[in-house]
């Protein structure tokens, strides 16, 4: 049943991203992409990919069912968004990364460094849970900042709609993270 619900949510999210003005591949056809639309899309893809990689750690590093459910949601929804954005870049004739840049060398708001990710991977259980929530809160806030820039500077309605969906979803998750942190920080050996 949980898997069916996740598939339904992912399908609804993808449908919402593709409403009006899109061709079959999900590429916006209502207007030409601007530099802001391209930059947002090129940067949000690796940002989402890092969130997915972090979420996949939950399978082996936590015993929290809440976090495992969250991981399923992040992997499904952000995976769908990555596919959508990759399609947009192909349709616009734009590379996956800005010319002359490698995403590994770029620092986007909220992304974790290799050292931070190694530190996260070295922890388990309650320590992992609390560190994960701290890092994912910062990661989500970075995505919100990037999405707000798209809303301010972007032109394509489809891209702006995705940016707003990212803001709404990730702000709601941040609020949940804060609640869990309060509950779990005081719970001995959850």
LINLINDA-V502879 format. One line per field, one symbol per residue. burial: + if it has 9 or more other C-alpha atoms within 8 Angstrom, else -. A space follows every 50 residues. Layout:
burial: ???
This chain:
burial: -----++-++--++--++--++---+++----++-+++++++++++++++ ++--++++--++----++-+++++++++++++-+++++++----+-++-- --+-----+++-----+--++-++++-++++++-++++++++++++++++ +--+++-+++++++-++--++--+--++--+--+------
